[in-house]
């Protein structure tokens, strides 16, 4: 299992999503986080199934919530750079990565 690193901007993304869902329905934010952590585990175990979105950056679409996880991976690290709602333009990821 790789070490999971969630970049500060990605942490802000997931806090924003959690809070939005929690305002809609009590407990839904926690459910979002649970599915997100399941996605992190799935990514670590199936990284080769995640398509490259930008050079060195891969994307995984969550199953239950309309969010994508953008990440980089090495033999030892899984680094999450963004957790974005499907309606947001993924160009944000390139900007965060300096591309």
Rosetta blueprint (number, residue, H / E / L):
1 X L
2 X L
3 X E
4 X E
5 X E
6 X E
7 X L
8 X H
9 X H
10 X H
11 X H
12 X H
13 X H
14 X H
15 X H
16 X H
17 X H
18 X H
19 X H
20 X H
21 X H
22 X H
23 X H
24 X H
25 X L
26 X L
27 X L
28 X H
29 X H
30 X H
31 X H
32 X H
33 X H
34 X H
35 X H
36 X H
37 X H
38 X H
39 X H
40 X H
41 X H
42 X H
43 X H
44 X H
45 X H
46 X L
47 X H
48 X H
49 X H
50 X L
51 X L
52 X E
53 X E
54 X E
55 X L
56 X L
57 X E
58 X E
59 X E
60 X E
61 X E
62 X L
63 X L
64 X L
65 X L
66 X L
67 X E
68 X E
69 X E
70 X E
71 X E
72 X E
73 X E
74 X L
75 X L
76 X L
77 X E
78 X E
79 X E
80 X E
81 X E
82 X E
83 X E
84 X E
85 X E
86 X L
87 X L
88 X L
89 X L
90 X L
91 X H
92 X H
93 X H
94 X H
95 X H
96 X H
97 X L
98 X L
99 X L
